[in-house]
């Protein structure tokens, strides 16, 4: 099956220069199993939260690669919550919020997906 690639400009974070860490939390629903990789072999599984960068850093982008399935045969739902300290910046849900190419197929039982977060100076 294809890799579902989100639009490059969809997910953006304005850096504020604070000392807070920017983290991502991966949550899975309805029996979905998922893993998310980025950077130098950093890996998250359902229920994990991991620092992705400092809020005080330079502009740039991080690419995330995920894979998921639902061994119970039910609906696939994975949320990716991006936080600055305790503040939720946004939540991206795959496949619900997916708008990339190719179009998502609900018949794909083990989808792989990619998305990028763009970090810009405020």
N, C-alpha and C positions, 0 to 999 in steps of 0.2 A: 504494500500500500504506500501511498505518497507521504511525504513529510508536509504537514500543514504549516505554512509559513505566514505568520501574521504580518500585516503592513508595517513597514519600517518606522513610520511616523506616528503610530497609534499611542504608544506608551511613553510618556515624558515626565521627568522630574526636574523641577527647578531647584538647584542647590542654593542653600541659604548661608553657608559658611559657618554653621554652628558646629559644636563638638559632638553632636549626636551621630550615632551610626545609622546607616540605612540598611534595613534587613528585609528579608523576604520569608514569608511563612507559607508552607504548602499544606493545604487541607483537602481531604478526599471525602466523597459522599457516596451513598448508595452501594457500598461495597467496592468502590473503585480503588485500585492499587496504582500508584504513580511514583515516578522518580524524576528529578529535575537536576540537570548538570549545567555548570557554568565555570568559567575561569580555569584555573589550574586543577582540574579534576575534582572540583567541589561538588558534592552530591547531597541532595535533599530527598527525603522520602516523606510520605504522608505524616503530618503532625510535626515536622521539623521546622525550625526557624534558624536562619543563618545570616550573618553579616555579609552584605555584598560590597559595601564600600563606606567611606566616611563622607559625611555631608560637606566637609570642608575641602574636598578634593577638587581636581580640575574637571572640566567638561569632558564628556566621552560617552561611550555606550557599552553595554554588556549584553551579550547574546546568551540566551537560555535555551537548552534543548531538553524536551520532556518526552516521556513515553508513559502510556497508561493502558489499563485494561480493567475489565470488571469480570473476575472469575465466576461471579454468580449470574452473569449474562444480563445484568440490568443496565440502567442508564449510567453513562460515564459523566462524572462531574468532578473537576479539580479546580480549586481556587488558589490564586497566587496573590497574597496580600503583601503590599510593599509599605513599610513603615519608616518614619523618621523618629527615632526614639519610640515613644508610645503613640505617636500620631499616625493614623492610617492615611497614606497618600492616595492609594487606589487599590482596588481589588480587580484582578483580571481572572475571569472564569473560562476555562476551556471545557467543552466547546461552545458554551453559551455566548460568550463575547467575541468569538472568533469571526474576523471579517477578511481574512487573507485569501491566499490561493494555494492550492486548489480549493474549491468549495468543500466544506466538511461533509463526509458521508456517514450517516448514522449506522450504516452496515459495517463500517470499519471497527472491528472488535479489539484491535491493538494499535490505536493511532499514535503516531509520533508527531511532535509539533515543535516549532521554534517561535520565539518572540524576542524582541530587543527592547531594552529600556534605554532611552536617550537621556543623558544628564546634561543640563545646561545651567549656566550661571544666571542668577536672578538679577 
